[in-house]
Amino acid sequence: MSTSIIPWVDRVLRHALPGRCAFCLGPAGRQAPWCHDCLLALPWNLPACPRCGEPQPGQGLGRPCGACLRRAPAFDLTRAPLRYEGEVSGLIRAFKFHASPRAGSVLLELFWRSLSTPPVEALVAVPLHDRRARQRGFNQAQWLARRLAARLDLPLIEAGRVRDTLSQRGLDRPARRANLRRAFRVEARLPARIALVDDVMTTGATLDALAMACRQAGAEVIEAWTLARTPLQ
């Protein structure tokens, strides 16, 4: 789908959706697919580490976490407005594994309304390996990045996944980093300020590996944009 038609498709989809809250099924607001009470009750990711977005219940806003103090990721800051739990995790699973347009549209609107105008020059979606893309038939990061790029009038630059890595499930932080080492390639020359786009961040290992490849391609300031961040284990 061309980037130019995406805003039109999204407008049609929003008008076609019933005016019910995506969470409680009660009446939704006139300009959003949720009601006011459910919006307030969502698991907002505050406070959180500004570098990796790790939730920090009970701590002061803007304090780097211990993991970032020991080894900072290759990206500079994270925008992850929600925690991956409760209703949000259900929406993301429906979006990621079942390509639900309703779930994707709700999540996109939640992220968009939390995003202040960022000083970035391009977006890069976390890529799937070709084999994984054929199996799944849907790349949720690419879906999100295309729509965000269209709304922000920014270029979307392709990255490649050169190794079909093992699943990250069950791996600790060091093992995740080792699993993804040199897994990505960016052939285009990147502008100085970019944002990486994915659906969920767990430890940040995937975005860290992609950020390393982007720095080799010329990026100097890198933001990580995800819908949600997993809470502390």
Kinemage of the C-alpha trace (Angstrom):
@kinemage 1
@onewidth
@group {chain A} dominant
@subgroup {mainchain}
@vectorlist {calphas} color= white
{ca met a 1} P 0.000 0.000 0.000
{ca ser a 2} L 1.427 3.398 -0.971
{ca thr a 3} L 2.099 5.893 1.802
{ca ser a 4} L -0.173 8.482 0.152
{ca ile a 5} L -3.320 6.353 0.507
{ca ile a 6} L -2.773 5.374 4.161
{ca pro a 7} L -4.349 8.519 5.718
{ca trp a 8} L -7.477 8.041 3.563
{ca val a 9} L -7.768 4.348 4.538
{ca asp a 10} L -7.371 5.206 8.217
{ca arg a 11} L -10.085 7.885 8.018
{ca val a 12} L -12.504 5.464 6.368
{ca leu a 13} L -11.731 2.794 8.977
{ca arg a 14} L -12.326 5.184 11.868
{ca his a 15} L -15.705 6.246 10.462
{ca ala a 16} L -16.676 2.624 9.802
{ca leu a 17} L -15.946 1.468 13.347
{ca pro a 18} L -18.883 1.477 15.792
{ca gly a 19} L -18.932 4.276 18.366
{ca arg a 20} L -18.174 1.963 21.292
{ca cys a 21} L -15.314 2.095 23.746
{ca ala a 22} L -12.681 -0.488 22.788
{ca phe a 23} L -12.276 -1.448 26.451
{ca cys a 24} L -15.694 -1.432 28.210
{ca leu a 25} L -17.970 -1.378 25.116
{ca gly a 26} L -19.820 1.599 26.523
{ca pro a 27} L -20.343 4.766 24.474
{ca ala a 28} L -17.048 6.158 23.191
{ca gly a 29} L -16.064 9.792 22.931
{ca arg a 30} L -16.928 11.650 19.744
{ca gln a 31} L -13.317 11.872 18.574
{ca ala a 32} L -11.787 8.692 20.034
{ca pro a 33} L -12.469 4.921 20.203
{ca trp a 34} L -12.539 4.904 24.023
{ca cys a 35} L -14.404 6.518 26.890
{ca his a 36} L -12.878 8.979 29.332
{ca asp a 37} L -12.900 6.626 32.321
{ca cys a 38} L -11.192 3.786 30.447
{ca leu a 39} L -8.571 6.147 29.063
{ca leu a 40} L -7.648 7.247 32.579
{ca ala a 41} L -7.585 3.638 33.809
{ca leu a 42} L -5.105 2.409 31.196
{ca pro a 43} L -1.671 1.268 32.451
{ca trp a 44} L 0.270 4.401 31.539
{ca asn a 45} L 4.024 3.919 31.720
{ca leu a 46} L 4.821 6.591 34.296
{ca pro a 47} L 7.273 6.944 35.834
{ca ala a 48} L 9.788 5.187 33.596
{ca cys a 49} L 13.485 5.197 32.735
{ca pro a 50} L 13.931 7.934 30.108
{ca arg a 51} L 16.598 5.911 28.265
{ca cys a 52} L 14.952 2.475 27.906
{ca gly a 53} L 11.398 3.114 29.109
{ca glu a 54} L 11.506 0.459 31.836
{ca pro a 55} L 8.632 1.045 34.286
{ca gln a 56} L 9.778 2.376 37.651
{ca pro a 57} L 6.873 2.265 40.116
{ca gly a 58} L 7.472 4.465 43.113
{ca gln a 59} L 10.540 6.230 41.740
{ca gly a 60} L 11.060 9.787 40.569
{ca leu a 61} L 10.313 10.729 36.998
{ca gly a 62} L 13.319 10.819 34.690
{ca arg a 63} L 15.691 8.618 36.661
{ca pro a 64} L 17.835 6.193 34.579
{ca cys a 65} L 17.403 2.561 35.582
{ca gly a 66} L 20.189 0.345 36.889
{ca ala a 67} L 20.519 -1.548 33.604
{ca cys a 68} L 21.081 1.675 31.643
{ca leu a 69} L 23.590 2.909 34.214
{ca arg a 70} L 25.556 -0.338 33.831
{ca arg a 71} L 25.275 -0.473 30.035
{ca ala a 72} L 23.361 2.189 28.146
{ca pro a 73} L 21.570 1.010 24.980
{ca ala a 74} L 22.594 2.273 21.553
{ca phe a 75} L 19.427 4.384 21.353
{ca asp a 76} L 19.157 7.651 23.287
{ca leu a 77} L 15.609 7.717 24.647
{ca thr a 78} L 12.374 5.772 24.586
{ca arg a 79} L 8.782 6.815 23.960
{ca ala a 80} L 6.654 3.940 25.300
{ca pro a 81} L 3.467 5.481 26.678
{ca leu a 82} L 1.854 2.282 28.020
{ca arg a 83} L 2.787 -0.769 30.062
{ca tyr a 84} L 2.239 -4.176 28.476
{ca glu a 85} L -0.418 -5.472 30.834
{ca gly a 86} L -4.177 -5.740 31.239
{ca glu a 87} L -6.333 -4.450 28.396
{ca val a 88} L -3.303 -3.125 26.541
{ca ser a 89} L -1.640 -6.543 26.291
{ca gly a 90} L -4.877 -8.017 24.919
{ca leu a 91} L -5.117 -5.331 22.255
{ca ile a 92} L -1.488 -5.789 21.239
{ca arg a 93} L -1.855 -9.579 20.947
{ca ala a 94} L -4.933 -9.134 18.735
{ca phe a 95} L -3.035 -6.636 16.600
{ca lys a 96} L 0.254 -8.551 16.390
{ca phe a 97} L -0.906 -12.150 15.983
{ca his a 98} L -4.324 -11.692 14.355
{ca ala a 99} L -3.785 -8.454 12.388
{ca ser a 100} L -6.911 -6.937 13.948
{ca pro a 101} L -7.577 -3.574 12.253
{ca arg a 102} L -9.710 -2.440 15.197
{ca ala a 103} L -6.918 -3.163 17.717
{ca gly a 104} L -4.284 -1.592 15.463
{ca ser a 105} L -6.306 1.595 15.011
{ca val a 106} L -6.941 1.974 18.758
{ca leu a 107} L -3.270 1.429 19.596
{ca leu a 108} L -2.143 3.831 16.892
{ca glu a 109} L -4.451 6.546 18.238
{ca leu a 110} L -3.252 5.999 21.814
{ca phe a 111} L 0.367 6.324 20.739
{ca trp a 112} L -0.322 9.309 18.493
{ca arg a 113} L -2.060 11.279 21.242
{ca ser a 114} L 0.866 10.688 23.596
{ca leu a 115} L 3.449 11.831 21.046
{ca ser a 116} L 4.597 15.427 21.240
{ca thr a 117} L 6.095 16.703 17.998
{ca pro a 118} L 9.454 14.894 17.910
{ca pro a 119} L 12.580 16.380 16.308
{ca val a 120} L 13.328 13.384 14.102
{ca glu a 121} L 13.987 13.281 10.373
{ca ala a 122} L 13.030 9.706 9.471
{ca leu a 123} L 11.508 6.502 10.840
{ca val a 124} L 12.889 2.950 10.698
{ca ala a 125} L 10.642 -0.029 11.469
{ca val a 126} L 12.031 -3.141 13.150
{ca pro a 127} L 12.177 -5.623 10.255
{ca leu a 128} L 11.218 -9.281 10.196
{ca his a 129} L 13.411 -11.849 8.515
{ca asp a 130} L 12.010 -12.833 5.097
{ca arg a 131} L 11.141 -16.344 6.300
{ca arg a 132} L 9.327 -15.052 9.387
{ca ala a 133} L 7.501 -12.442 7.308
{ca arg a 134} L 6.222 -15.117 4.916
{ca gln a 135} L 5.033 -17.278 7.810
{ca arg a 136} L 3.247 -14.507 9.664
{ca gly a 137} L 2.056 -12.483 6.672
{ca phe a 138} L 1.965 -9.321 8.769
{ca asn a 139} L 4.650 -7.014 10.166
{ca gln a 140} L 3.094 -4.980 12.958
{ca ala a 141} L 6.092 -2.646 13.261
{ca gln a 142} L 5.930 -1.820 9.541
{ca trp a 143} L 2.168 -1.200 9.803
{ca leu a 144} L 2.686 1.264 12.643
{ca ala a 145} L 5.696 2.970 11.079
{ca arg a 146} L 3.947 3.567 7.751
{ca arg a 147} L 1.047 5.312 9.409
{ca leu a 148} L 3.204 7.373 11.739
{ca ala a 149} L 5.439 8.400 8.830
{ca ala a 150} L 2.390 9.494 6.828
{ca arg a 151} L 0.999 11.555 9.719
{ca leu a 152} L 4.361 13.164 10.454
{ca asp a 153} L 5.258 13.607 6.761
{ca leu a 154} L 8.558 11.805 7.317
{ca pro a 155} L 10.390 9.242 5.176
{ca leu a 156} L 10.262 5.600 6.210
{ca ile a 157} L 13.650 3.998 5.606
{ca glu a 158} L 13.956 0.244 5.203
{ca ala a 159} L 16.202 -1.909 7.370
{ca gly a 160} L 17.005 -5.564 6.720
{ca arg a 161} L 17.215 -8.547 9.028
{ca val a 162} L 20.190 -10.571 7.839
{ca arg a 163} L 19.879 -13.409 10.379
{ca asp a 164} L 16.748 -15.346 11.316
{ca thr a 165} L 17.410 -15.285 15.044
{ca leu a 166} L 16.005 -17.623 17.667
{ca ser a 167} L 12.940 -16.568 19.635
{ca gln a 168} L 13.761 -14.146 22.445
{ca arg a 169} L 11.252 -15.762 24.801
{ca gly a 170} L 12.848 -17.186 27.921
{ca leu a 171} L 16.213 -15.494 27.343
{ca asp a 172} L 17.721 -13.105 29.877
{ca arg a 173} L 19.053 -9.684 28.919
{ca pro a 174} L 22.647 -10.732 27.998
{ca ala a 175} L 21.392 -13.741 26.021
{ca arg a 176} L 18.952 -11.554 24.091
{ca arg a 177} L 21.751 -9.191 23.115
{ca ala a 178} L 23.977 -12.060 22.013
{ca asn a 179} L 21.132 -13.590 19.992
{ca leu a 180} L 20.644 -10.345 18.038
{ca arg a 181} L 24.278 -9.363 17.522
{ca arg a 182} L 24.798 -8.184 13.910
{ca ala a 183} L 21.267 -9.299 13.000
{ca phe a 184} L 20.340 -6.064 11.177
{ca arg a 185} L 21.627 -4.092 8.222
{ca val a 186} L 20.768 -0.588 6.997
{ca glu a 187} L 22.062 0.110 3.500
{ca ala a 188} L 20.689 3.643 3.048
{ca arg a 189} L 22.535 6.619 4.487
{ca leu a 190} L 20.480 7.834 7.430
{ca pro a 191} L 19.845 11.404 8.582
{ca ala a 192} L 21.209 12.528 11.943
{ca arg a 193} L 17.998 12.130 13.989
{ca ile a 194} L 15.765 9.080 13.566
{ca ala a 195} L 13.190 7.014 15.465
{ca leu a 196} L 12.935 3.216 15.512
{ca val a 197} L 9.396 1.795 15.596
{ca asp a 198} L 8.190 -1.463 17.178
{ca asp a 199} L 5.085 -2.659 19.006
{ca val a 200} L 6.488 -3.761 22.388
{ca met a 201} L 9.821 -3.431 24.162
{ca thr a 202} L 10.784 -6.132 26.654
{ca thr a 203} L 14.476 -5.643 27.458
{ca gly a 204} L 15.273 -3.389 24.509
{ca ala a 205} L 17.715 -5.870 22.965
{ca thr a 206} L 16.074 -5.833 19.518
{ca leu a 207} L 15.984 -2.048 19.327
{ca asp a 208} L 19.524 -1.887 20.714
{ca ala a 209} L 20.825 -4.125 17.922
{ca leu a 210} L 18.936 -2.167 15.266
{ca ala a 211} L 20.210 1.127 16.717
{ca met a 212} L 23.803 -0.108 16.380
{ca ala a 213} L 23.219 -0.787 12.690
{ca cys a 214} L 21.610 2.643 12.292
{ca arg a 215} L 24.589 4.385 13.889
{ca gln a 216} L 26.851 2.661 11.384
{ca ala a 217} L 24.575 4.087 8.672
{ca gly a 218} L 25.007 7.664 9.937
{ca ala a 219} L 22.342 8.215 12.612
{ca glu a 220} L 23.562 10.294 15.536
{ca val a 221} L 20.480 10.682 17.779
{ca ile a 222} L 18.141 7.683 17.939
{ca glu a 223} L 14.757 7.423 19.646
{ca ala a 224} L 12.913 4.149 20.294
{ca trp a 225} L 9.144 4.335 19.755
{ca thr a 226} L 6.982 1.452 21.015
{ca leu a 227} L 3.339 1.163 21.963
{ca ala a 228} L 4.149 -0.441 25.293
{ca arg a 229} L 6.920 -1.574 27.619
{ca thr a 230} L 6.822 -4.762 29.634
{ca pro a 231} L 6.704 -4.209 33.397
{ca leu a 232} L 9.473 -5.256 35.764
{ca gln a 233} L 9.796 -9.041 36.109
